[in-house]
Amino acid sequence: MRKLSFYITAIALIFLAACNSNNNENSTSADLKPDTLTYTIEKFYLESKLESKAIDSVQDKTFFEATYPLFQNDTINSYIKNLINFNDNPDMQYNSMEEAGQGFIKEYEDYQKLDYSSPWPWYKQLKATVVENHKTYLGIQVNYEDFMGGAHGNHGIIYSNFNLNSKKEITIQDIILDNKMDSLTLIAEEIFKKDEGIDSIQNSFPNYFFEDGQFSLNNNFLLQKNSILFLYNIYEIKAYAEGVTRLEIPYNKINNMLTPEAKEMLGIK
């Protein structure tokens, strides 16, 4: 009887672990809750038929690849697909992942017909992930990486926050009171100086790419559990070799600057 009881208990534990494992795959929230949204991971891949002409190439063909979460909600899915349908050609407008992939492949194949084309294949990879999954909002991170000839490729991260109640993107104006934007920038500048090892009394930033040498925040931000994260991509404020720059502002430093909507959404009193 003891052995039978042991086996039944073991089977129950294995079943429970398997259920928990499946739930974790569908939600990436740091503090999983029953009311967070679940999703599956989808992948789109398209490859050029042209073989690489470069002897030292690490890949044989040009390709376009996109990975993204798929929810059981058309509005959220449309929003996420729009996030990863961006492109570097201002003259082209893509309405779907398929169009974006076909456009990238065609651009490469047209380029290969020119006399001055390079032999190396191109690639573009886009990956959207859910990094914040809460009952009131989603935080989406889009990693992009591409190579289209030249000395090196391009890469970066784009953040976006989606209000699940209003079904709209969250802007910085939704988070910070109108008359507190300058105060937010001052707090951010103090944190930036500390992070970068800059003298606190310094008023200009000649070694960075800020306009007119004056510190400024961008619109690439993520709402986290305890702070708002701003991210500057390569070339944005520093040279390529120095990579990306992260700037985190704790909510407890800007509590009086937050809108009532933001406090309710983030669970801040």
C-alpha positions in Angstrom: 0.0 0.0 0.0 2.9 2.4 0.8 4.4 1.7 -2.7 1.1 2.3 -4.4 0.5 5.5 -2.5 4.0 6.7 -3.5 3.4 6.0 -7.2 0.1 7.8 -7.2 1.7 10.8 -5.5 4.6 10.8 -8.0 2.3 10.7 -11.0 0.2 13.6 -9.6 3.3 15.7 -9.1 4.6 15.0 -12.6 1.2 15.9 -14.1 1.2 19.2 -12.0 4.7 20.1 -13.2 3.7 19.5 -16.8 0.7 21.8 -16.5 2.9 24.5 -14.9 5.5 24.1 -17.7 2.8 24.7 -20.4 1.5 27.8 -18.7 5.0 29.3 -18.5 5.6 28.8 -22.2 2.5 30.9 -23.0 3.3 33.8 -20.6 6.5 35.6 -19.8 5.4 37.8 -16.9 7.9 37.9 -14.0 5.0 37.4 -11.6 2.5 35.1 -13.4 -1.1 35.7 -12.6 -4.3 33.8 -13.7 -5.5 36.9 -15.5 -2.5 37.5 -17.7 -2.9 36.7 -21.4 -1.7 33.5 -23.0 -0.3 33.3 -26.6 1.6 31.0 -29.0 4.8 31.8 -30.9 4.5 32.2 -34.7 7.3 32.2 -37.2 7.5 33.6 -40.8 10.5 32.7 -43.0 11.2 33.6 -46.6 14.4 32.9 -48.6 15.8 34.2 -51.9 16.5 31.6 -54.6 19.8 33.3 -55.5 22.9 31.6 -54.2 25.7 33.6 -52.5 28.6 34.6 -54.7 30.9 35.3 -51.7 33.5 32.7 -50.9 33.8 33.8 -47.3 30.1 34.1 -46.6 28.7 32.5 -43.4 25.4 31.8 -45.1 24.4 30.7 -48.6 21.2 32.6 -49.2 19.5 35.9 -48.4 16.5 35.5 -46.0 13.8 37.3 -44.1 12.7 35.9 -40.7 10.0 37.2 -38.3 9.0 35.6 -34.9 6.1 37.0 -32.9 3.5 36.1 -30.3 0.0 35.3 -31.5 -2.9 36.1 -29.1 -6.6 35.2 -29.2 -7.4 38.8 -29.9 -7.3 40.4 -33.4 -6.7 43.9 -32.1 -3.5 42.9 -30.2 -2.3 40.8 -33.1 -2.7 43.6 -35.6 -0.9 46.0 -33.2 2.1 43.6 -32.8 2.3 42.9 -36.5 2.4 46.6 -37.2 5.3 46.9 -34.8 7.5 44.4 -36.8 6.4 45.5 -40.3 8.7 48.5 -40.2 11.4 48.9 -42.9 14.3 51.1 -43.8 12.8 52.2 -47.2 10.6 55.3 -46.7 9.2 54.9 -50.2 7.7 51.5 -49.4 4.6 50.7 -47.3 4.0 47.1 -46.3 0.6 45.9 -45.0 1.7 42.4 -43.9 4.6 40.3 -42.8 4.5 38.5 -46.2 4.7 41.9 -48.1 7.6 43.0 -45.9 9.5 39.7 -46.5 8.8 39.8 -50.3 9.9 43.4 -50.4 13.2 42.7 -48.7 14.0 39.7 -50.9 13.1 41.7 -54.1 15.3 44.6 -53.0 18.2 42.2 -52.6 17.6 40.5 -56.0 17.2 43.8 -57.8 20.5 45.0 -56.2 22.3 41.9 -57.5 21.4 42.9 -61.1 23.5 46.1 -60.8 27.1 46.4 -61.9 28.3 47.6 -58.5 26.5 45.0 -56.3 28.3 43.1 -53.6 28.5 39.3 -53.5 27.4 38.8 -49.9 23.9 37.7 -49.0 21.6 39.9 -46.9 19.4 38.9 -44.0 16.8 40.5 -41.8 15.6 39.0 -38.5 12.7 40.5 -36.4 11.7 39.0 -33.1 8.8 40.3 -31.0 8.5 39.1 -27.4 6.2 39.8 -24.5 8.4 41.1 -21.7 5.6 42.5 -19.5 2.3 40.7 -19.2 -0.1 42.2 -16.8 -3.9 42.4 -16.5 -3.9 46.1 -17.6 -1.1 46.3 -20.2 1.5 44.4 -22.3 5.1 45.4 -22.7 6.5 44.3 -26.1 10.1 44.1 -27.1 11.1 44.0 -30.8 14.7 42.9 -31.5 15.8 43.6 -35.1 19.0 42.6 -36.8 19.9 43.0 -40.5 22.8 43.0 -42.9 22.6 44.7 -46.3 26.2 45.0 -47.3 28.7 47.4 -45.8 31.2 47.1 -43.0 28.8 45.6 -40.5 25.1 44.9 -39.9 22.5 46.8 -38.0 20.7 45.9 -34.8 18.6 47.3 -32.1 15.6 47.1 -29.7 12.3 48.8 -29.9 9.9 48.9 -27.0 6.2 49.4 -27.0 3.4 49.3 -24.4 -0.2 48.4 -25.1 -3.1 49.3 -22.9 -5.4 46.3 -22.6 -8.4 48.4 -21.5 -8.4 51.1 -24.1 -6.8 48.8 -26.8 -4.3 51.6 -27.6 -0.6 52.2 -27.5 0.6 53.9 -24.3 2.4 57.1 -24.9 4.7 59.0 -22.5 1.9 61.6 -22.2 -0.4 58.9 -20.8 2.2 58.2 -18.1 3.6 61.7 -17.1 1.6 64.8 -16.3 1.8 67.6 -18.9 3.5 70.0 -16.5 6.0 67.4 -15.3 7.8 66.5 -18.5 10.7 68.9 -17.8 11.0 67.5 -14.2 11.1 64.0 -15.6 14.0 65.0 -17.9 15.9 66.5 -15.0 15.6 63.3 -12.9 16.6 61.2 -15.9 19.6 63.4 -16.6 20.8 63.0 -13.0 20.5 59.2 -13.3 22.2 59.3 -16.7 25.2 61.2 -15.4 25.6 58.8 -12.5 25.4 55.8 -14.8 27.9 57.3 -17.3 30.3 58.6 -14.6 29.8 62.2 -15.6 30.3 65.1 -13.2 26.9 66.1 -11.7 27.6 69.8 -12.3 28.2 69.3 -16.1 25.5 71.0 -18.2 26.4 69.8 -21.7 27.2 66.5 -23.3 29.7 67.1 -26.1 30.9 63.5 -26.3 27.3 62.3 -27.0 25.0 62.7 -30.0 22.4 64.7 -28.2 21.0 67.6 -30.2 22.9 70.9 -29.3 24.8 68.9 -26.7 21.7 68.9 -24.3 20.4 65.7 -22.7 17.0 64.5 -23.8 14.8 61.5 -23.5 13.6 59.5 -26.5 10.3 57.7 -27.0 11.7 54.2 -26.8 10.5 53.1 -23.3 9.2 50.1 -21.4 7.0 50.1 -18.4 8.5 47.7 -15.9 7.3 46.5 -12.5 9.3 49.1 -10.5 10.7 51.5 -13.1 10.4 52.9 -16.5 13.2 51.9 -18.8 14.4 54.1 -21.7 16.7 52.6 -24.3 19.0 54.4 -26.8 20.0 52.2 -29.7 23.3 52.2 -31.5 24.3 55.5 -33.2 21.5 57.2 -31.3 23.6 58.9 -28.7 26.9 57.0 -28.9 29.2 55.4 -31.5 28.3 51.9 -32.9 31.1 50.2 -30.9 29.6 51.4 -27.6 26.3 49.6 -28.2 23.0 50.4 -26.6 22.4 52.6 -23.5 19.8 51.7 -20.8 18.4 54.3 -18.5 16.0 53.2 -15.7 14.0 55.6 -13.7 12.4 54.1 -10.5 8.7 55.0 -10.1 9.4 56.1 -6.5 11.5 59.0 -7.8 8.8 60.3 -10.0 5.6 59.3 -8.1 4.3 62.9 -8.1 4.8 63.1 -11.9 2.6 60.1 -12.8 -0.9 60.5 -14.2 -3.8 59.0 -12.2 -4.2 56.6 -15.2 -0.6 55.5 -14.9 -0.8 54.9 -11.2 -4.0 52.8 -11.5 -2.5 50.8 -14.4 0.8 50.2 -12.6 -0.8 49.6 -9.2 1.0 52.6 -7.6 -0.5 54.6 -4.7 
